[in-house]
Amino acid sequence: MTAFSRRSLLGGAAAAAGALALGARSAAPAAAAPGTVPLTREEHRVVVIGSGFGGGVSALRLARAGVPVTVLERGLRWPTGPNAETFPRASAPDKRLLWHRSSPNLFGRPMLFEPYTGLVEAVPGVNMTALCAAGVGGGSLVYQGMSLQPTREVFDTHFPQELDWALMDRVHYPRVAAMLGLAEAPDELVASENYRAARVFAERVRRAGMPLSKIPMPIDWDFALAELRGEMKPSYTNGDGAMGVNNGGKHSVDVTYIAAAEATGLVRVQTLHEVTDVERAPDGRWVAHVLRLDTTGAVVENKILTADALIMAAGSLNTTRLLVRAGAKGLIPGLPDGLGQGWGTNADRIYVWTDPDAEFGAPQGGPVVYGSKNWDDPRSAHTVIQASIPPLSIDPRSTMMVGYGVSDSRGAFAYDSARDDAILHWPADGDSDIQNNHIDPAVRRIAGPDGMLIDTNALFPSTWHPLGGASMGAVCDLDGRVHDQPGLYVLDGALLPGNAAACNPSMTIAAVAERALDNIVARDIGTLI
Ligand SMILES: Cc1cc2nc3c(=O)[nH]c(=O)nc-3n(C[C@H](O)[C@H](O)[C@H](O)COP(=O)(O)OP(=O)(O)OC[C@H]3O[C@@H](n4cnc5c(N)ncnc54)[C@H](O)[C@@H]3O)c2cc1C
């Protein structure tokens, strides 16, 4: 493919008007024909599929308990450090942005690149395109890093009370916060020229009489201050790190949980290993069918791994797709009826906010400084934050606001035999209550009468926060054990009940996994594991 797109991410989002979702490039991955590439068989005690939040927590806690773990990760490692050029710049995306099997339509328009085992996969469904990441560290590579813990009231309204918010508040959320080194942007940075947009947002939120707080981020902000002093090329302070921060200083899962897991000597992460099918063997053990890829996505080896225990941590979309396919094809008989259901979007909304009179500045520093947590009513709780836009050659008089919140709307995955894939079906009016009656009005109050807003999701329905599909209660117990499938676990965003209690999901995915691993280590090692 020779046609390369050279547009900034903002350009793609704002230009989404009228664009329709394109289909995926290909359906589910297929093994190379027998004989064309080697087939290898391996036996392991525990196989974890995916190296994001759920996979990172699982690998570390099991290894610290003395259990050897093999992590299968379809994507690459993305090492960073001062002045690195590892990640694609948001202002000039290239092939590194896109997972080779992704729909090219990330933001309402196709991004056409050479096939590459890149960072983001867009999964188109009916009425909804959901996005997720690929690479060691999973979503933490490209996420902004907003790390919010829900209040007890909102959590207890939308999560099973047996999870015990008080225990998680005392033990598991703080443990995650410590692992990720959470910190708020320092005032010295926020007062700088590059953070005008953050200051305008704060002033407008205060003027609207809404709550304002700094958002905890997994960032060593000294890196951003060093950029301002000219000691490193800008990555934080010009908004160009929206698809990965090149300079480092971001405590993503690869450099925290996964690095600590590998340091035990008991964890091996196999990159460019894409699991195509999961299966229960006649002896009750678990089988992962794997393609080893090169960086163009071509298959160089077929592998079959058998393990005593299989931990699904491929993220809400891919854990659910793998399990629904396994159920439909009879590879795992007796999976729970609720599998593939109870899936939610976190009611995500991304707005481009333009105001000719506002001094948002260009470039705009990021990733995120402030948010407005409107959490008083647990049934309509929602959050609005300001995020920087990538650097442009002119001052666009624009910035971004992002909203998300609780919602009862749910979608479901259904197996399509023609595509050999589980396809997401989302109701056309899903999330309309929280969005039309709460998030939109909040964003409009902040923007004020002179602010112009483009709701990019109304033009191209999408979410960066897929949740559920193999949820606690219907499919798993609270520790992620799949009902009636001894040795099979779900420990990622698929386990959540379709929402994250008005927060970005990563803190809660990791804290739920931390809580589960405490119990799994105490009860399952030596029996199921
Ligand atoms: C652009 C962007 C911004 C975001 N911003 C925020 C934010 O600010 N705050 C926040 O809390 N959340 C944010 N999120 C969401 C957050 O990243 C996810 O909720 C979180 O990463 C999900 O964790 P997980 O453990 O469920 O799965 P993931 O972190 O998605 O990890 C799953 C891993 O499994 C791998 N995998 C998938 N399928 C296979 C397979 N078949 N074989 C082998 N490996 C496989 C993937 O490559 C990936 O590495 C953002 C997401 C995106 C994409």
The ligand as an SDF file (V2000), in Angstrom:
LIG
                    3D

 53 58  0  0  0  0  0  0  0  0999 V2000
   -6.0310    6.6350   23.2080 C   0  0  0  0  0  0  0  0  0  0  0  0
   -6.5030    6.0850   24.5240 C   0  0  0  0  0  0  0  0  0  0  0  0
   -6.5490    6.9240   25.6330 C   0  0  0  0  0  0  0  0  0  0  0  0
   -6.9810    6.4210   26.8550 C   0  0  0  0  0  0  0  0  0  0  0  0
   -6.9260    7.2440   27.9490 N   0  0  0  0  0  0  0  0  0  0  0  0
   -7.2050    6.7220   29.1580 C   0  0  0  0  0  0  0  0  0  0  0  0
   -7.0020    7.4840   30.3380 C   0  0  0  0  0  0  0  0  0  0  0  0
   -6.5530    8.6360   30.3060 O   0  0  0  0  0  0  0  0  0  0  0  0
   -7.2830    6.9000   31.5390 N   0  0  0  0  0  0  0  0  0  0  0  0
   -7.7510    5.6100   31.6240 C   0  0  0  0  0  0  0  0  0  0  0  0
   -8.0030    5.1360   32.7250 O   0  0  0  0  0  0  0  0  0  0  0  0
   -7.9610    4.8870   30.5300 N   0  0  0  0  0  0  0  0  0  0  0  0
   -7.6740    5.3930   29.3100 C   0  0  0  0  0  0  0  0  0  0  0  0
   -7.8200    4.6080   28.2040 N   0  0  0  0  0  0  0  0  0  0  0  0
   -8.3720    3.2510   28.3690 C   0  0  0  0  0  0  0  0  0  0  0  0
   -7.3380    2.2820   28.9640 C   0  0  0  0  0  0  0  0  0  0  0  0
   -6.1560    2.3200   28.1960 O   0  0  0  0  0  0  0  0  0  0  0  0
   -7.9340    0.8880   28.9990 C   0  0  0  0  0  0  0  0  0  0  0  0
   -9.1240    0.9120   29.7470 O   0  0  0  0  0  0  0  0  0  0  0  0
   -6.9960   -0.1340   29.6220 C   0  0  0  0  0  0  0  0  0  0  0  0
   -5.7460   -0.1370   28.9760 O   0  0  0  0  0  0  0  0  0  0  0  0
   -7.6180   -1.5080   29.5450 C   0  0  0  0  0  0  0  0  0  0  0  0
   -6.8110   -2.4010   30.2850 O   0  0  0  0  0  0  0  0  0  0  0  0
   -6.9160   -3.9610   30.0270 P   0  0  0  0  0  0  0  0  0  0  0  0
   -6.0020   -4.6400   30.9700 O   0  0  0  0  0  0  0  0  0  0  0  0
   -8.3450   -4.3460   30.0110 O   0  0  0  0  0  0  0  0  0  0  0  0
   -6.4140   -4.1860   28.5250 O   0  0  0  0  0  0  0  0  0  0  0  0
   -5.3050   -3.4780   27.6510 P   0  0  0  0  0  0  0  0  0  0  0  0
   -4.5490   -2.4750   28.4170 O   0  0  0  0  0  0  0  0  0  0  0  0
   -5.9820   -3.0540   26.3970 O   0  0  0  0  0  0  0  0  0  0  0  0
   -4.2980   -4.6660   27.3270 O   0  0  0  0  0  0  0  0  0  0  0  0
   -4.6780   -5.7440   26.5190 C   0  0  0  0  0  0  0  0  0  0  0  0
   -3.4270   -6.2950   25.8500 C   0  0  0  0  0  0  0  0  0  0  0  0
   -3.7640   -7.5240   25.2300 O   0  0  0  0  0  0  0  0  0  0  0  0
   -3.1330   -7.5910   23.9630 C   0  0  0  0  0  0  0  0  0  0  0  0
   -3.9190   -8.4800   23.1140 N   0  0  0  0  0  0  0  0  0  0  0  0
   -5.1650   -8.2620   22.6360 C   0  0  0  0  0  0  0  0  0  0  0  0
   -5.5660   -9.3020   21.8950 N   0  0  0  0  0  0  0  0  0  0  0  0
   -4.5610  -10.1910   21.8990 C   0  0  0  0  0  0  0  0  0  0  0  0
   -4.3870  -11.4790   21.2930 C   0  0  0  0  0  0  0  0  0  0  0  0
   -5.3450  -12.0470   20.5440 N   0  0  0  0  0  0  0  0  0  0  0  0
   -3.2040  -12.1070   21.4870 N   0  0  0  0  0  0  0  0  0  0  0  0
   -2.2090  -11.5520   22.2480 C   0  0  0  0  0  0  0  0  0  0  0  0
   -2.3370  -10.3400   22.8320 N   0  0  0  0  0  0  0  0  0  0  0  0
   -3.5070   -9.6790   22.6660 C   0  0  0  0  0  0  0  0  0  0  0  0
   -3.1250   -6.1730   23.4750 C   0  0  0  0  0  0  0  0  0  0  0  0
   -2.1310   -5.9740   22.5040 O   0  0  0  0  0  0  0  0  0  0  0  0
   -2.8810   -5.3870   24.7570 C   0  0  0  0  0  0  0  0  0  0  0  0
   -1.5080   -5.1700   24.9690 O   0  0  0  0  0  0  0  0  0  0  0  0
   -7.4060    5.0750   26.9650 C   0  0  0  0  0  0  0  0  0  0  0  0
   -7.3670    4.2390   25.8600 C   0  0  0  0  0  0  0  0  0  0  0  0
   -6.9090    4.7160   24.6500 C   0  0  0  0  0  0  0  0  0  0  0  0
   -6.8510    3.7610   23.4820 C   0  0  0  0  0  0  0  0  0  0  0  0
  1  2  1  0
  2  3  1  0
  2 52  2  0
  3  4  2  0
  4  5  1  0
  4 50  1  0
  5  6  2  0
  6  7  1  0
  6 13  1  0
  7  8  2  0
  7  9  1  0
  9 10  1  0
 10 11  2  0
 10 12  1  0
 12 13  2  0
 13 14  1  0
 14 15  1  0
 14 50  1  0
 15 16  1  0
 16 17  1  0
 16 18  1  0
 18 19  1  0
 18 20  1  0
 20 21  1  0
 20 22  1  0
 22 23  1  0
 23 24  1  0
 24 25  2  0
 24 26  1  0
 24 27  1  0
 27 28  1  0
 28 29  2  0
 28 30  1  0
 28 31  1  0
 31 32  1  0
 32 33  1  0
 33 34  1  0
 33 48  1  0
 34 35  1  0
 35 36  1  0
 35 46  1  0
 36 37  1  0
 36 45  1  0
 37 38  2  0
 38 39  1  0
 39 40  1  0
 39 45  2  0
 40 41  1  0
 40 42  2  0
 42 43  1  0
 43 44  2  0
 44 45  1  0
 46 47  1  0
 46 48  1  0
 48 49  1  0
 50 51  2  0
 51 52  1  0
 52 53  1  0
M  END
$$$$
